[in-house]
Amino acid sequence: MMEIKILGSGCANCQKVEQMVREAVGEAGMEADIEKVSDMMKIVQYGVLGTPAVVVDGQVKCAGKIPRKEEILAWIGAAAHRP
């Protein structure tokens, strides 16, 4: 199963990204384990200095901005097609 982490403190932007990721996963008809990570020590371990950030299957896809839904759908699609 795909693993998606939303990294952030819980600010409005972080909440928006989490909502967008959940919507994109639903639209794509995928199943994913979506986790919100707010522990700054764990966030820093990803090399992320700006939040919100999105991590798909261990790869940081974006940091410090709100991605477009099309970007999220592309990340989900690419992750789904990996062996």
Phi, psi and omega in degrees: 000142179294141179243123180237132177240134173256117182261127178170168185281346184106011179293173182302319180295320179295319179295321179296317180297317178300315179298316180297319179297314180299318178296316181296318178298317178296316180298324182282351181068029183260164170249137180210147173270108183256124183234136175265124180246116180245354178288114185300328179295321178289322179297316180297329179298337176276357182078018183268126178254337180238137178244158006285159177222153179236131179239124179244119181048045175085355180253127177289120182264327175200156179210142175079013179204166175266117180286158173284152180301326179298322177296315181299315179299322178295317179298317181295316179297318180295319180292325181291334183265002177280141179290000000 
